[in-house]
Every structure is written in structure tokens, then in C-alpha cells.
Amino acid sequence: MTGPSSTNYPTRHPAWPYADCDLYKVGLQDGEYLETAGDITWPSGVRTVLPFLPSTEESISTPGVQSMAHTTDDLLAPKQNRIAAIIALGTDPLSPTESHALNKWIRIMLSRGRPVIIHKTPMSSTVDLTEEGFQTLRSDLDKTIVVQEELASYNACNEKRQSDKGKKVAWRTISKSKREQRHILNGPEGDTEDDDQGTTGYESTDNGSNGLRIKIHAYDNPNREGTHVNLTIREFIRCRFNPRFCGNWLASATVFSAGAPMFIQGVSDDSIAAASCMDVDTQSDHRKDPFSQDWVRCKTWSLACHAASWTPWHRDSNGLCTWGLVMSGVKVWGYCIPVRRVLDLSTRMGLDEQIFSPEPNLYGMRQGHVFLTTGSTIIQPPGLIHTVFTPLSAVMCGGHFYCYDTMAATEMAMRLDKKGTLKKTNDHHISCIPMMVRMVLAIPSVYRDTIPFDTIAAFGAILGDPHFYKVTGFKKDTEAATLLESEAIEADLLQNAKDFLYRGLVKSGEVQAESKWHAIAIHLRKMLDAGHHIHNEPTNIYMLMTHFKG
């Protein structure tokens, strides 16, 4: 048993994951010879390729990875100086006491704003980015999928660089060829334009080592940075060997997911809330909770990446915690956390301005990276600024969740979502606010007598300000009658959640009984900015608890 004991938090150092350094040398794996700027040696001594070069133009992604290599490798750093909290598990905890100790430790680390790395996560199976690997999943290899070309990182960083210089953003124009039928993800607009008017489609006739001839279409689109390609799964897998193409495929979790590790289920409080709110009493009558399955789809994802792909510095939206499990291959995960214990909104917005910069000036931030290999899991707190490099083709599954212990960070991240533009890689999901409503209503089922005050303050700030957060949990293409009924139920649930929070806030003496909700939200946000979520002090995590039920 290499997990935590029943009396101590996990402290075991992970096994050194870089023992076979030859595995990571340039072009050694399965003939994945790529057009890159060369190779780079990391602080651990591991040598990898640099990012893929989409053309002979100046590389923007190369400086980004080089700057990652100048940060601290957390596995080399002394334990007390690590940014991430790292352990090796090896087997599932064998008793409820051990599981509870592990879950409590993860919650504490996330509440302090630190990512958690768990090596040797038990897995039922692995999935290699090969035809044989996907055939074991009974996947239809001839199914058409949408692949994001590596040009996406170039476009995002180029836009950031040009805007920093005060110039009008000019997306890179790819050499044009004969116009072909194209598929644009967010609509058919632009299909009627003539090639001479700026259409940026081109055809690649380069053959990979397996003789695959692919057609690639690129689009200049400020609303969706990057280039997307229609390929079959088989073509995407074979494109690993094409030296002129690099891409990644974001799929639903059902494609090649091994399921969430047991410790993710132990910290995913939204799952508990959803289960406890299956039947709810509303003001009008007793009705089934209409919460759609959209939340399940929002929570989970699978990702397959070609070697040498790079994602620039960014953060995830909606204030969600994020987890990812490497099922095969290698990921280099970079991250940064603030040196100061508490950051107000203006300071965080200043840091957000560095997102998508190839070489961000993250002054006042502690930066680090870690190599994730097969069986490594990373868990991120809300709003963590991070970057990812894939030196070898990799398959990963993961998901998102809400946690009561990190709601103050969630509230801050959601405010940044509303004020920032192009600072995150995933869109806002309509089911997030309804999920928070259910988490508030589930508090009596989760806590007995007390709950951290910063959690209550964060919920109050999120649900109490209509100028920031509009509550709707259902798609607009729902039938009119169903939509109206669903919105009425959501309104009832929201009011119940507000009443519940209000009683707790008044009882704690933090707000006056006659205060209106909008004023309460503003007051609570100021309190959070002033430092009521002191997540870096372990003794302070539950210090601000207040009796809540009433």
C-alpha cells in the first residue's frame, strides 16, 4: 500500500518517472519525425522535441516551451518548495479511512490554490494513439471527427502579440489554392466568398510515412481562434507520421475514457448535490428535478494529441476544478500560482492580460512544471493559469467539477470570465449556475452544523448579482412549453437557495436583515477581495465557519 495511512496525510515521494530518458528523445517513437525547431533539454535532463512549426515563419510556440523549460521541475524541487502537491498512489486506498484521508488532503491543497499531482493512478486499461489501440475500444475508425490543427496556438498567440503592440489584429494568411468546400464550426458564413477576397483554404499534398494524403482547410475566424479539419479517426491516427501536420482531437468522455479515479469522485461535490436534489419541494408543488444531462457532458472530456503540440498559457472557464488522467504518452504541464496569499480582482485581471502570450511576464507568480506519464493524474483548482506541451503523442481523459472548499476561487474566476476576453479556452456552459443552486440546496445533506464562511459568501456573491450571472439551465431549442415550465422550476430553486443563504448570512451577522440581494452580492465580493478566503493557511481553512442551519 503506497497511499496515505489512516492517521497521516499522504507524504510518499513518487518514483522518478524519467528513468528511461531515451523514450523522450527527438523522433525516436514510432518514426514520429516532425518539422520542429529542434530539441530542448529540460531541468530533469530529459530531451524532447520543440513544438511543431506550422510554416517557415517565426515560431511563436517555441519561445513558449523554452520559457516552460526555465521554470522549476516540481519533482526536482525540495518538497517544501514545490508549487504542486505530489504523491504516488500505486493502489486504491484499501479502507474508508484511507480514502477519507486522501480526499481531505486533496481538498486542502485545492483550497490553497495548489494543483495536485498523483502518479501511479490505478487504471483499468490504457489507450494508445494507434489503430490497434482504438479498435480495442470498438471505435468506428471511419467516423468523421473535427480536429484542431496546431495553428490554433499560433493564431491565439499572434493575436495577443499584435494587440499588445496596439495594432489591429491581423490573423496569419495561409497560402491559397483552389477553393474547396469547407466546414466552419460556427456557421456557413464565408462560404460564398471568392478566393481572391481573403479565403484562406489550402490543400496539403504531403504524404506521411503511411502514404496518407490529407486535405486541410484553414479559416481566419476571430470568434474561434485556430484551424479545424474534418478527418476520420483513422486519418487522424495516421497523421501522427505526417511531418507537416500536427493536431489534437477533443472528444466526449465516452470515446476513450477509463472513468474518473476514485479520489475524483470523493471531491466532486456537484455529484453529491445532483443526487440529493433529484426530488425537490418548490413553492408551487412537488416536482421532479428537471436538470438535464447537459451537466454530465459538461463535466467530462477525452483528448488525443499528436507529438509536439502546445497549448499556450490559459485558464478554464466557469470557475471549475479540472482533472486529467494520462492514459498513454507524455504531457509536460506548466502552471503558476500567486506569491501573495490573496489577490483582488484588479491584480488578477492584470495577470489575465498575460494569457496567450508566448512568454508571459508573470511577475509575482511562482511558476513550475511537471512531466505527466501514463497513470499520472493532475487536479487543478479553479482559475489556475496553466500551459501544456505534448512531446509524444498522448491520450488523456478528464473532466470538471465543483468543490465546496474552492468556491471562493470559483467566484473570482467567474468574475474574470465576465470581464476578460479570449482569456480561456472553453466556453461558458449554461448548466453551471443551476448546478450551484443545487449545491446550495444540498448543503444540509453535506454539512451538519457548520460550513466555511467563504463558501457561503462565494455562493451569495454568485447567485445574488443579476448583472453578472443570469440563471438558465436549458437550451433555447427546447419546446416552448417545456422551456417555460423548466424556467419556472429553476426560478423556484434559485429563490429557495437565496433564502437559505440569506438566513445563514444574517445569522452570522455579516449582513443586515433588510439588505437587498444585489447589495449583499456587492458586499460579499468586497469581503472576498479583502481576504476572507485565506486559502494558504491550513489552520484558517475552517476558521471562519459559522452556524448555518436555521
HUQUIZI-V886128 format. One record per residue. SS is DSSP state (H for helix, E for strand, C for the rest). PSI is psi in whole degrees, -180 to 180 (* if undefined). NEAR is the number of other C-alpha atoms within 8 Angstrom. Layout:
ss = {SS,SS}
psi = {PSI,PSI}
near = {NEAR,NEAR}
This chain:
ss = {C,C,C,C,C,C,C,C,C,C,C,C,C,C,C,C,C,C,C,C,H,H,H,H,C,C,C,C,C,C,C,C,C,C,C,E,C,C,E,E,E,C,C,C,C,C,E,E,E,C,C,E,C,C,C,C,C,C,C,C,H,H,H,H,H,H,H,H,H,C,C,E,E,C,C,C,C,C,H,H,H,C,C,C,E,E,E,E,C,C,C,C,C,C,C,H,H,H,H,H,H,H,H,H,H,H,H,H,H,H,H,C,C,C,C,E,E,E,E,C,C,C,C,C,C,C,C,C,C,C,H,H,H,H,H,C,C,C,C,C,C,C,C,E,E,E,E,E,E,C,H,H,H,H,H,H,H,H,H,H,H,H,H,H,C,C,C,C,C,C,C,C,C,C,C,C,C,C,C,C,C,C,C,C,C,C,C,C,C,C,C,C,C,C,H,H,H,C,C,C,E,C,C,C,C,C,E,C,C,C,C,C,E,C,C,C,E,C,C,C,C,C,C,C,C,C,E,E,E,E,E,E,H,H,H,H,H,H,H,H,H,C,C,C,C,C,E,E,E,E,E,C,C,C,C,C,C,C,C,C,C,H,H,H,H,H,H,C,H,H,H,H,H,H,H,H,C,C,E,E,E,C,C,C,C,E,E,E,C,C,C,C,C,H,H,H,H,H,H,E,E,E,E,E,E,C,C,C,E,E,E,E,E,E,E,C,C,C,C,C,E,E,E,E,E,E,E,E,E,E,E,E,E,E,E,E,E,E,C,C,C,C,C,C,H,H,H,H,H,H,H,H,C,C,C,C,C,C,C,C,C,C,C,C,E,E,E,E,E,E,E,E,C,C,C,C,E,E,E,E,C,C,C,C,E,E,E,E,E,E,E,E,E,E,E,E,E,E,E,E,E,C,C,H,H,H,H,H,H,H,H,H,H,H,H,H,H,H,H,C,C,C,C,E,C,C,C,C,C,C,H,H,H,H,H,H,H,H,H,H,H,C,H,H,H,H,C,C,C,E,E,E,H,H,H,H,H,H,H,H,H,H,H,C,C,C,C,C,C,C,C,C,C,C,C,C,C,C,C,H,H,H,H,H,H,H,H,H,H,H,H,H,H,H,H,H,H,H,H,H,H,H,H,H,H,H,H,H,C,C,C,C,C,C,C,C,H,H,H,H,H,H,H,H,H,H,H,H,H,H,H,H,C,C,C,C,C,H,H,H,C,C,C,C,E,E,E,C,C,C}
psi = {118,6,-167,151,175,-14,-14,153,157,129,0,133,140,154,146,116,-1,22,-42,77,-25,-25,-28,4,161,127,20,-25,111,30,28,66,123,156,97,178,6,-146,171,143,128,166,-27,-9,-7,136,128,172,160,171,157,140,113,-17,-175,0,173,132,130,-33,-28,-49,-31,-44,-37,-38,-33,-41,-15,-2,174,133,115,-26,-20,-24,151,150,-38,-15,3,145,-49,153,124,133,165,132,-63,-51,160,142,136,-7,157,-34,-43,-41,-42,-41,-41,-46,-41,-41,-43,-44,-42,-45,-44,-39,-23,1,15,135,155,131,126,107,160,44,128,131,144,-26,164,159,114,153,67,162,-39,-39,-39,-25,-30,-21,1,37,146,104,-15,7,137,133,165,121,136,120,156,-13,-17,-45,-38,-48,-44,-45,-36,-41,-43,-44,-43,-40,-33,-30,2,17,157,133,125,108,145,134,126,147,135,155,-166,134,136,165,135,159,118,129,-34,36,164,1,140,-14,-22,-2,152,153,-35,-6,17,6,140,34,148,160,130,126,11,137,138,-179,-18,12,22,129,116,153,128,135,128,147,134,111,105,-20,-17,88,133,177,133,144,141,118,161,164,-40,-43,-41,-42,-43,-23,-10,-32,3,117,-8,10,139,132,176,152,115,118,171,158,-21,-11,-54,45,141,3,156,137,159,-32,-22,-42,-27,-16,-2,89,-22,-31,-40,-42,-42,-39,-37,-13,23,-37,127,146,116,178,-24,-51,-177,114,158,143,121,9,125,170,0,-34,-38,-42,-31,-32,-24,152,163,149,128,130,141,161,148,13,149,135,123,174,131,179,159,151,177,5,31,146,149,138,151,138,123,118,-23,155,-160,138,137,115,118,149,164,147,153,145,-41,150,-32,133,131,177,-43,-38,-43,-36,-36,-39,-37,-28,-17,-9,141,4,136,-33,78,148,82,60,138,10,144,125,146,175,166,146,127,123,-178,125,1,137,135,139,123,141,166,140,10,127,124,165,152,132,138,93,-26,150,135,150,135,144,157,-166,-174,157,162,146,134,-36,-16,19,-29,-42,-34,-45,-42,-44,-37,-34,-38,-35,-41,-31,-26,163,138,35,-3,162,-16,150,162,140,134,-17,-3,-49,-46,-32,-39,-38,-45,-33,-38,-46,-22,-3,-44,-25,-22,-43,149,-64,-28,160,145,136,-37,-27,-46,-44,-41,-46,-43,-41,-35,-49,-14,-4,100,-20,-22,-44,115,133,115,135,14,146,151,-14,5,149,144,-46,-44,-39,-45,-43,-42,-42,-35,-43,-42,-39,-40,-45,-41,-43,-41,-42,-41,-43,-41,-47,-41,-43,-42,-40,-40,-42,-32,-13,9,-25,158,150,-26,1,145,160,-38,-43,-37,-45,-45,-44,-43,-38,-39,-39,-41,-42,-29,-8,23,-14,80,80,-7,-6,112,-31,-13,0,-42,15,-36,27,148,142,130,-41,147,*}
near = {5,8,14,14,9,7,6,7,9,11,6,9,7,8,5,6,6,7,5,5,10,6,7,12,11,9,10,11,8,5,7,12,10,11,8,11,10,6,10,9,10,10,9,8,7,11,12,12,14,13,14,13,9,9,4,5,5,4,8,10,14,10,10,12,12,9,9,10,11,8,9,11,11,12,8,7,9,8,5,4,6,10,12,9,10,10,12,14,12,11,10,8,10,6,6,7,7,13,11,8,15,13,11,8,10,10,10,11,12,14,13,11,13,13,13,13,12,12,14,11,13,10,8,5,6,8,10,11,12,8,9,6,10,14,10,7,8,6,8,7,10,7,7,8,9,9,13,12,13,16,9,11,12,12,12,11,14,10,11,10,9,12,10,7,6,6,7,6,7,6,8,6,6,8,7,9,7,7,7,5,5,6,6,9,5,4,5,7,6,6,7,5,7,7,10,5,6,6,12,13,15,14,9,8,7,8,10,12,7,7,6,10,9,10,8,10,12,11,11,12,7,5,4,5,10,16,13,13,11,10,11,11,12,10,10,10,10,12,11,13,12,15,11,8,10,15,11,13,11,9,8,9,11,6,9,10,11,9,5,7,9,7,9,9,9,8,10,11,12,12,8,9,13,11,7,9,11,8,9,9,7,11,5,4,6,8,8,7,8,6,6,7,6,7,10,7,9,10,9,12,14,16,11,12,12,13,12,16,15,13,8,15,12,12,11,13,14,11,13,13,13,13,12,11,12,17,14,14,12,14,14,12,12,12,11,12,12,9,7,6,8,9,10,8,9,6,8,10,10,8,9,9,7,10,12,12,12,11,7,8,5,7,4,7,9,9,11,13,14,10,9,13,11,11,14,13,13,11,11,12,15,14,14,12,11,12,12,12,13,15,15,12,14,17,15,13,17,14,11,11,11,11,11,7,11,13,13,13,12,14,13,11,13,11,9,11,12,7,6,9,6,5,12,11,9,6,6,6,7,10,11,10,13,14,12,10,12,13,12,11,12,12,8,8,7,6,8,6,7,10,12,13,9,12,13,12,13,15,13,14,14,11,13,11,12,8,5,8,9,7,7,10,13,11,6,5,4,8,6,6,6,8,11,8,8,10,11,8,10,12,8,10,11,11,8,10,12,11,8,10,12,9,11,14,12,11,9,10,7,7,9,7,5,4,8,6,8,9,8,13,14,10,8,12,11,8,9,13,11,8,9,8,8,11,11,8,8,8,6,9,12,8,7,9,9,10,10,11,8,4}
